[in-house]
Amino acid sequence: MKLVRYGRPGKEKPGMIDEAGVLRDLSAVIADIGPAQLSPTALEKIRRAARKAPAVRGKPRMGCPLTGIGKFVAIGLNYSDHAAEAGMPIPKEPIIFMKASSCIQGPDDPVMLPKGSVKSDWEVELGIVIGSTARYVTRKDALSYVAGYCVVNDVSEREYQLERGPQWDKGKSCDTFGPIGPWLVTTDEVPNPQRLDMWLDLNGQRMQTGNSRTMVFGAAELVSYVSKFMTLYPGDVITTGTPPGVGMGMKPPHFLKKGDVMTLGIEGLGAQRQEVVAFRA
């Protein structure tokens, strides 16, 4: 299934995209799409009931496809060629940092430059959505704890991230720096998360082209690894790193400015579009 939440910010309704690409309203089936709707049993109930869901007219705004995200866990330097362009060594273990949940927004909502930002950057990433509580899970079993996958733009302010102390979180957590969606695609439609093409364009020019097969640590290994250090609950999201082509790695470096437009997507998971806007209180 391709699950969505659509409508005005804070007023989103649950929905799904059917096989014909039609948006259907799930309001009569579930109150929302959040942790309680992500277990295998709950997803199967939604799948059966969704067949009779009514179509939605028009093209409403898409919000983040799930609510109630407790943890937004991120993995750094998880593509060897991205580590090379950043001038950093390939990590021996996954690099874990956090993005604040307050940065989460819809896939097509504007990205706002932080006040005083001079080095804001883009990163297309594969997001993993946890469906069942995971604690010390094995790599072999890890993907059975996953509800689905989604597109994430891990927008990053590089000066805040790299030049103002050793912790990355403050360069990753600015308001609007976590577009997620448009869809939460359940695992039955993504049999192999390590075979997904991904891309990002800036103002119509291709910047990033990659495939999840080149991840240093794959999805199963990441879920297993993170679960050793923190319990993962339904609705938690792990964003898994980006392929090369970020602005920081260009010669000379190139960063986002007001009026820029980012478009990005992952095979089978949909696409995003964000216009970059100036800071507003």
C-alpha positions in Angstrom: 0.0 0.0 0.0 0.9 3.6 -0.5 -0.4 5.4 2.6 -0.7 9.2 2.7 -2.0 12.0 4.8 -3.5 14.9 2.9 -5.0 18.3 3.5 -4.1 21.5 5.3 -1.2 21.4 7.8 -2.6 20.1 11.1 -5.8 19.0 9.5 -4.6 16.1 7.4 -6.8 13.1 6.7 -5.6 9.5 6.2 -5.6 8.2 2.7 -4.0 5.8 0.2 -2.9 5.8 -3.4 -4.5 2.9 -5.3 -3.1 0.9 -8.2 -4.4 3.4 -10.7 -2.8 6.3 -8.9 -6.1 7.6 -7.4 -6.1 9.2 -4.0 -8.7 7.5 -1.7 -10.0 8.7 1.6 -9.5 6.3 4.6 -11.3 8.5 7.1 -14.1 6.0 7.6 -11.5 3.2 8.2 -8.9 4.8 10.5 -8.7 8.1 12.4 -5.1 8.8 11.2 -1.9 7.1 10.2 0.4 6.8 13.2 2.1 4.2 15.4 -1.2 2.3 16.1 -1.8 1.7 12.4 1.7 0.4 11.6 1.7 -3.2 13.0 1.3 -6.0 10.4 -2.2 -6.8 11.8 -3.3 -3.2 11.6 -1.9 -2.8 8.1 -3.7 -5.9 6.9 -7.0 -4.6 8.3 -6.5 -1.3 6.5 -5.6 -3.1 3.3 -8.9 -5.1 3.3 -11.0 -2.1 4.2 -9.3 0.3 1.7 -10.8 -1.4 -1.3 -14.1 0.4 -0.8 -12.6 3.8 0.2 -14.0 6.7 -1.8 -11.9 8.7 -4.3 -10.8 12.2 -3.4 -11.4 15.0 -5.9 -8.7 17.5 -6.9 -5.1 17.5 -5.9 -4.9 18.3 -2.1 -1.6 19.1 -0.3 0.3 16.0 0.9 1.5 16.1 4.5 4.0 13.8 6.1 2.5 10.3 5.6 2.5 9.4 9.3 2.0 11.3 12.5 3.3 10.6 16.0 6.9 10.2 15.0 8.7 9.7 18.3 12.3 9.5 17.0 13.8 10.8 13.8 17.1 8.9 13.7 19.6 9.7 11.0 22.7 7.9 9.7 25.7 9.9 8.4 28.2 9.1 5.7 26.5 5.9 4.7 27.6 6.0 1.0 31.3 5.6 0.5 31.4 8.1 -2.4 29.5 10.7 -0.4 32.1 10.3 2.4 34.8 10.8 -0.1 33.3 14.1 -1.4 32.9 15.3 2.2 36.6 14.5 2.8 35.7 12.1 5.6 36.7 8.4 6.2 34.2 5.6 5.5 32.8 4.8 9.0 33.6 1.4 10.5 30.2 1.6 12.3 27.1 3.5 11.5 27.2 7.2 12.5 24.0 8.0 14.4 22.6 11.5 15.0 19.1 12.8 15.5 16.9 15.2 13.7 14.4 17.0 15.9 10.8 16.0 15.2 9.9 19.7 14.9 11.7 19.8 11.5 9.3 17.3 10.0 7.0 18.6 7.3 5.1 17.5 4.1 7.0 16.6 1.0 6.1 19.7 -1.0 6.1 22.3 1.7 8.6 25.1 1.3 12.0 24.7 2.9 12.9 27.8 5.0 16.5 28.9 5.3 17.5 29.4 9.0 18.2 32.9 10.1 21.8 33.8 9.0 22.2 30.6 7.1 25.0 30.6 4.4 25.5 26.8 3.9 22.2 25.1 3.6 22.4 21.9 1.6 20.3 19.0 0.2 20.3 15.2 0.7 17.9 12.7 -0.8 17.6 9.7 1.5 15.7 6.4 1.9 13.6 6.5 5.1 12.7 3.4 7.1 9.5 3.5 9.1 9.4 1.2 12.1 6.2 -0.9 12.6 6.9 -3.0 15.6 8.9 -2.4 18.8 12.5 -3.4 18.1 15.1 -4.0 20.8 18.3 -5.9 20.2 16.9 -7.4 17.0 19.2 -9.5 14.7 20.1 -8.4 11.2 18.3 -11.5 9.9 15.0 -10.5 11.5 15.3 -6.7 11.4 13.2 -6.0 8.3 10.2 -7.9 9.9 10.0 -4.9 12.3 9.7 -2.4 9.4 6.3 -1.1 8.3 7.5 0.6 5.2 9.7 3.1 3.4 9.6 6.7 2.3 11.5 9.5 0.7 13.4 11.9 3.0 15.2 15.2 2.2 17.8 15.5 5.0 18.2 19.2 4.6 21.4 20.3 6.4 23.0 23.6 7.4 26.7 22.7 7.0 28.1 25.6 9.0 25.9 24.7 12.0 26.7 21.0 11.4 30.4 21.0 10.9 31.9 24.4 12.0 30.1 25.0 15.3 31.0 22.1 17.4 31.3 18.3 17.0 27.5 17.5 17.2 25.6 17.4 14.0 22.1 17.7 15.4 21.8 21.5 15.3 22.7 21.6 11.6 20.0 19.0 10.8 17.1 20.0 12.9 16.1 23.5 11.7 12.4 24.1 11.1 11.3 22.6 7.7 14.6 20.5 7.4 12.7 17.2 7.4 10.4 16.8 4.4 9.0 13.2 4.5 6.8 11.5 1.9 4.7 11.7 -0.2 3.9 8.1 0.6 4.6 5.5 3.2 5.0 2.5 1.0 4.5 -0.8 2.9 7.2 -3.5 2.7 5.1 -5.8 0.5 5.7 -3.3 -2.3 9.5 -3.0 -1.6 10.8 -6.5 -1.5 14.4 -5.3 -1.6 15.2 -1.9 -0.1 18.8 -2.2 -1.4 17.8 -1.9 -5.1 16.2 1.5 -5.3 17.3 4.3 -7.7 17.3 7.8 -6.2 17.8 11.3 -7.5 17.7 15.0 -6.7 17.6 18.0 -9.0 18.2 21.6 -8.1 16.4 24.1 -10.4 16.0 21.4 -13.0 19.7 20.3 -13.0 20.6 16.8 -11.8 22.7 16.9 -8.6 22.4 13.5 -7.1 22.0 10.1 -8.8 22.4 7.0 -6.7 21.1 3.6 -5.7 20.5 2.2 -2.3 22.7 -0.8 -3.2 25.8 1.3 -2.6 24.9 2.0 1.1 27.8 1.1 3.4 25.3 -0.3 5.9 22.0 -1.7 4.5 18.5 -1.2 5.9 18.5 -4.5 7.9 21.9 -3.8 9.4 20.9 -0.3 10.4 17.6 -1.4 12.1 19.6 -4.1 14.0 22.4 -1.8 14.9 20.3 1.2 16.1 18.1 -1.2 18.2 21.1 -2.1 20.3 21.5 1.4 21.5 17.8 2.6 21.8 14.5 0.9 21.6 12.8 1.6 18.3 9.0 2.1 18.6 6.3 2.0 15.9 6.4 5.3 14.1 10.1 6.0 14.6 11.9 6.9 11.3 15.5 6.1 10.4 16.8 8.1 7.5 19.7 6.2 6.0 22.3 8.5 4.4 22.7 10.1 1.0 24.6 9.4 -2.2 27.1 11.9 -3.7 26.2 15.1 -5.3 25.5 17.4 -2.3 26.3 21.1 -2.5 29.1 20.8 0.1 31.0 18.4 -2.2 30.9 20.6 -5.3 34.0 22.6 -6.4 33.4 25.3 -5.5 30.7 24.4 -2.9 27.2 25.4 -3.8 24.5 26.1 -1.3 20.7 26.8 -1.3 19.4 30.3 -1.7 15.9 31.9 -1.7 14.0 30.9 -4.9 15.8 27.6 -5.5 13.6 24.6 -6.2 14.5 21.0 -5.1 12.9 18.0 -6.7 13.8 14.5 -5.6 12.6 11.0 -5.5 13.2 7.3 -5.0 12.1 4.5 -7.2 8.6 3.3 -6.2 8.4 5.7 -3.2 7.3 8.9 -5.0 8.8 12.4 -5.4 9.0 15.6 -3.5 9.3 19.3 -4.6 10.3 22.1 -2.3 10.8 25.8 -3.0 13.4 27.5 -0.8 12.2 30.5 1.0 13.8 33.1 3.3 13.6 32.9 7.1 10.3 34.1 8.6 9.5 34.3 12.3 
